[in-house]
Amino acid sequence: MKPTSIPFLFLVLLLISVAAQPQTSASELELGVAAYKNSHYEEAMQHFQKATELDGSNIRAHMYLATACVRQYIPGVDTPDNLHVAERAIEQYQYVLSSDADHEQKTNSAKGIAYLYLNMKKFEEAKDYYQKASGFDPKDPEPYYSIGVIDWTQCYQPRMETRARLGLRPEQNLNARVPAQLAACRELQAKNATFIEEGIDSLNKAIDLRPDYDDAMAYMNLMFRERADLACDDLASRQRDLKAADEWVDKTLAVKKEKANRAPMQP
């Protein structure tokens, strides 16, 4: 045998030995984590999927597979492939919610599903899962904030469409003296009142839990302006809500200034 044949034979035997090693859920999980850290998300998904197939009770594998899918999902893109990735992530998160996963895993799964539904514009489903997240962790202000943002979105879009249809400029209020505008205002009020009140309540809860939550304060300003524009023929309510909105602007600016003063000086 030629001397060069010995290393070659050793290499062949080594490869056979490696190939013969049994795959385990733990080993596939480890390979998936390594791929994920190197931003090889498609490869990571394959390893995490294999880990769940080898051990369906491996909750970490389901969590990691969902997370890798979310990294592949492109918000706002409604192509079949992209929506399939979102649904795949939701399926994994749903498994975690129905399992004996720990408190943190269930909270993150509920928030993960809510995030995906929000970006798929399935607003009511998103709110449902943010509420589930609040149930798992009542002291977390972020789900309450997110519900408030969704409520504002559900109010703002139809109101802007109505104002555009009526030819109103940004500085113009819905005028109760114009029959068409009064009718439109009352229709919007009936449609949006629940969203407005739920949004204000949710944002208040977020701020109670995080008193310097300036993003929530900014949306409080917007929610009160939504309510003010739908006061219809109640001028006193309109003025009261606009005053409250201005006060939330002042609070937001004050908190932002305080945070800036607390921030460490950059070298």
Buried (B, 14 or more C-beta within 10 A) or exposed (E): EEEEEEEEEEEEEEEEEEEEEEEBBBBBBEBBBEBBEEEBBEBBBBBBBBBBEBBEEBBBBBBBBBBBBBBBBEEEEEEEEBBEBBEBBBBBBBBBBEBEBEEEBBBBBBBBBBBBBBBBEBBEBBBBBBBBBBEBBEEBBBBBBBBBBBBBBBBBEBBEEBBEEBEBEEEEBBBBEEEEBBEBBBEBBEBBBEBBEBBBBBBBBBBEBBEBBBBBBBBBBBBBBBBBBBBBEBEEBBEBBBEBBEBBBEBBEEBBEEEEEEEEEEE
